[in-house]
């Protein structure tokens, strides 16, 4: 099965640190968007005040959990999973902004 990372720029896909940083950027963006939506709909409570920190922490935990992995195949799978998450979010945002559907659903 070909790597999903070919859909990302090579300088991002081939470098775990850059992939990690981009995942953190997306996590911060997603958390911020959720907080804005909660403010807009007046449902902002103390329980969901820290969405950004929670989403960022989830990304950090996943990378930290696997930081000592040495198996090249497992590392490739983990990088593909991170790339898949980035690509899915990019598609989601593109669909949201443009109003067009890029993914095919049955």
Helices and strands as residue ranges (DSSP letters): G 4-7, H 10-13, H 16-40, H 51-65, H 72-98
